[in-house]
Amino acid sequence: MPAYKKLDPDNLSGPQKAAIFLLTMGEEFTAEVYKYLNEEEIKRIGIEMARLGYIPAQVVKKVLEEANVESKELLADISVSPDEFLQESLVKAYGERGKEIYEEIRQELGPKVFEKLRRLDPRTIANFLRNEHPQTIAIILVHLDPDKSGQVLAVLPEKLRSEVIFRIAELDKVDPEIIQEISTALEEELQAVGGTFSRKLGGVERAAEILSHVGRDLEEDILSAVEEENPTLAEEVRKYLFTFEDLLKVDDTAIQAILKEISTEDLKLALKTASEELREKFFNNMSERAAQLLKEDLEIMGPVRVSDVEAAQQNIIKVAKRLEQEGKIILTAGEEEFV
């Protein structure tokens, strides 16, 4: 089984849920649904669909439950060819225009060689890239998922990290010929093919998104190095970084919405190193009994790994950002609003 990105049933984005639901319901149903969506919505769902491969049973069950679709028997894991499914369902819905939409989605995903990279573990990717020019590494990392890019960045040589994040932050559009050259070079190593078109890839927001996955200590080290070369750029990146403690600035309604979407285990771990003020904010937005039980759990909790705490905090931040993208809450970081 290829190493597809593991799906967390409690931390799926809206487009991911839609993609999984449609894959479960079949091509005919999906083709009919497309007719009620605009092309931008179809592309957002299609991109997520093309990235799927292996869908665990618990993920399917969670999605169907949210869609109020009853499963009469235990669902099995789903292993499909989402790329073929996407193409066929689009053609059924739109004919020749469906083929064009499919090609546009494929272009958004970048060269197929990047799909191969997405299936490699971060250390393998880092070893593969460590001798490449920082600009080349930057272009490749913005084509990967932010969490994978952050993990790759964390194991790159120290001097290279800040140089790469600096170039990601300054990256705007890339000439198609450059993308093709990179794709061809990777193709020789990974035996893949592909092409893309000029589009916005990086920028400070993307740089911050990748940095948020390398761990707090390393994040600050990299930013400090960027700051020495370009203080203004470093400050711009910082504006887009959202930390767990920044939830103090979020209103109570948003906290309540977040609490409905996260697991008790993640919350317990995340609050292990949180400030007393942030702990109280969460306690005050829970039922009295739930808050008391959580306080008791925290009191008797033994030592835990820092990496586990950071992972739990990142899970909660991901949920918060997803809710924000869905228009359900507004997050703030300093004086900046994420809308």
N, C-alpha and C positions, 0 to 999 in steps of 0.2 A: 504494500500500500504506500503510495507516495506520501511524503511528509507534508500534507496540507496543514495550514494553520488551524490549530485546535479551536473549535467553536465553543464558547461559553454560553449555555442557554440563558443565563441571567444577565448577560452583558452583550446583547445583540443590538445593532443599530436598526433604525426603521427600514432602510433599504435592504439590509440583510434578512430581516424577518419576511419582507415582501418576497424576496428572491427565493427563500426556502419554502414559503407557502406555495408559490407558483410552481416550483419544481415538484412539490408533493402532489399538486392537483392535476398536473398533466398538460400537454401541449395545447389541446383543444380549448380547455378552460382558460389557459394563459393567453392564448391568441384573442379570446373574447375580452379579457380584462384589459389588454393593451389598447383596445379601441376607446376606452374611457379615460386614458391617460394622455398627457401631452408628451412630446418627444423628449423633453428634458427629464421628466419623471421616468420614462422608459429607460433612458440611458443610465440614470443613477442606479436603478434596479438591475439593469443588464450588466453593469460593471461588477456589482457584487455577485451576481449569478455566475459570471464567467470565472470568478475567483474561487468558487466552491467546487468541491469534488466529493469528499466524504462527509456525510452529515449524520452524526450519531442519533440514535433513536430518541434520546432524551431531549435533544434540540428540536426535532420534529414535533414531539409531543408538546413541548412548551409553546411553540409557535402556533400549533393547531388549537391549543387551549385558549390562547389569547385571541384567536380569530373565531372563537366559539364554534369550532368544528369538532364534533364528537368522534373519538377514535373507538371503534367497537371492539378492537382487538389490539394486542400488544404490537406496537410498531417496531419494525426492524430498522437497523441502520440503513441509510440510503447512500449508494455509491452510483453516481450518474455521470454522464458526459454533459456538464452544464453548458459548455461551449456549443455543442451540437443542438442541445435543447433550445438554447437562446436563438440560434440561427433559424431553426425550423419553426419555432413559435412566431418569430417576427415575420417570416415569409408568409405563414398562414394568415397573419393579421393584415399585412400591408403589401404583399406581393413584392414587386421589384423595389419599392421604397423600403421594405423590410430588410432587404439585402444591404441597402445603403446605410440604414441605421446600424445594422450589425457591424459593418466595416468601420463606422465612426466609433462605435464602442470599442472595437479591437484596437483602434488607433489610440484611444484614451488610455488603454491599458499599457501602451508602449510595446516595444518589440517582444516577441515571444521568448527571447533569450532571458528577459527579466523574470518571466514566470518560472523558468528553471532555477534562477537564483533564489526566488522566494521560497523554494522548497528545500534549500540548503540550510544547515544550521549556521548561526551567526559567526562562530569562530572559523568555519570553513570559508565563508564569504570574506571575512577579514583577512585571512591568510592569502586568499586569492587576489585581494585588492591592495595589499599593503605596499606593493612596489609600483602601483599605478600613480599617475599624477593626481594631486588633490582635486583638481577640477573634474577629472574623470570619475573619481570616487564620489564627488558631490552629485554629479548627474545620475550615477547609478543608484545612490541611496535615496534620492527623491522619488525614484520609481518603485521603491519597496514600501511595505507598510511601515508607519512610524515606529512601532514597537520593535520590528525586526531591524530597522535602520539604527535605532538607539542601541540595541544590543551589539550590532556590528561596530558602531562608533566606540563603544566602551572597551573593546578588545583591540582596537587599532593602536599603533604606537602613539605614545603620549603627545609628541610634537605634531603628529599628523592630525590629531583630533580637532584642535582649535582651527587649524588651517582648513579642514574640510567643512566645519560648521560655519566658518567665515564665508567660504565660497557658496555654501547653500543659501545663506542669508542674503547674499548679493546676486544670486541666480535669478534670472527673469525668464527670458525665452532662449531657446537653444536651436541653433541652425539644424535643420533636418539632416544635413550632410555629416555633422558632427555626431549626431545620434547614430547614424548609419555606420560611421567608422567604429564607434564604440561597440555597436551591436555585432559588427563583423569580427572584431577582435575577440569578443566574448564567445562568439559562435565557434571559432576555431578551438576554443578550450572546452566549451560545454555542448557542442554539437546542436546548436539551436539556430533558428532564423527569426527575422523580424524587421520591422521598420516603424517609424513614427512620424509625427509632424510637429512643427514648432508650436509650442504652447507654454503657458506659464507653469513652471515646475517647482521652483524654490521660493525664496523670499524669507523674511524674518519670521513669519508665522510658521512656516514649514520647519525652519531651523529650530524654533522653540518646541514644536511638536515632537521632533526627533529627540531633542535634548531631554525632554520630560521622561524619557524611557531609559536613561543611563544611570539613574540613581542621584540623589541629592548632592552628595559630596563631589562626585565626578562632574556633575552638571556645573557646580560652582567653579571647579578648577578650570574647565573648558571656557566658561564665560570670562573668567579672570584673564585667561590668555588672550581671548578675543579683545577684551577691553584694553589691553596694553597696546594693541595695534590700532583699534578703532573704537574709542569709548562710546561714540554716538550709536554705532551699530549694536554694540553690546547692550546699551540701554534699551534700544528698540526691541531686541530679542527678549529682554527681561519683561517687557510689558505684556508679552504674550504668554509668559509662563504662569501657570496656575498651580499653586501648591495646596496641599491638604489644609494647611492653616488658613489659607485664603477663604475657606468655607465660613470663617467667622464673619465675613463681610456679606454673606448671602442671607437673604431674608428667611424668616421662619417657614413661610409657605414652600419655598424651594427646598429647604432641609426636609420637610415632611414628604415632599415628592421623592426626594433622593432615598429616604428611609424605606419607602415602599418598594424600591427597586434593588436594594442591596441585601446581601446575606448577613445574618447576625455574626457569623464567624469573621467575615471581612471587617465589620464594624468594630468588633471586639479587638482584633489585631491592630486595626488602624488607630484606635484610641489609646493603645498601649503607651505611645510616646507623645500623644497630643497634649497640648496645653490644657490646664484645668478649665480655662474659659471656653475652649472649643468643646471639651467633654460636656460641660454644662449646657452648651447650646444644643447638643444632640439629646441630652437627657430631657431638657425642657420641651422637646418636640416629640417625645414618646409618651405612651401611657405611663402612669405612675408605677404600675407593676412591672412593665417591660424595662423601665429605667432602673428600678431597684434590682432586678435580676442581672442586668448588665453591669451595674456597679459591683455587685457581689462577685461576678465572674472576673472582673478586672482586679479585684482585691486578691483573689486566690490564684490568679494567673502567674505561672512561673516564668522564668527567662525565655525569651523568644528571639529568633534570629532577626537582625535588623533588616535583612533582605525580605523576610516574610512580612514584616510591618510595612515596608515600602511597597511591596507588591499589593497588599491589601489597600493601602492608601491610593495607589494608582488605579485599582479596580473601581474604587468609589469615585475618583476624579473622572474616569472614563464614563461612568454612569451619568455623572453630573453634566458632562459635556454633551453626551447623547441627548439628555433631556433638553438641554439648551438648544441643540440643533433641531429638535422636534418642536421648538417654540413653547415648551412647557414651563421653563424657568429662565431666569437671567442670572448669569454669574458675573462677579466683579473681581478684579485683581488690582489692588491699589485703587487708583482713580479711574482705571480703564474698565469699560464695560464690554463683555463679550456678547454680541447680539447676532 
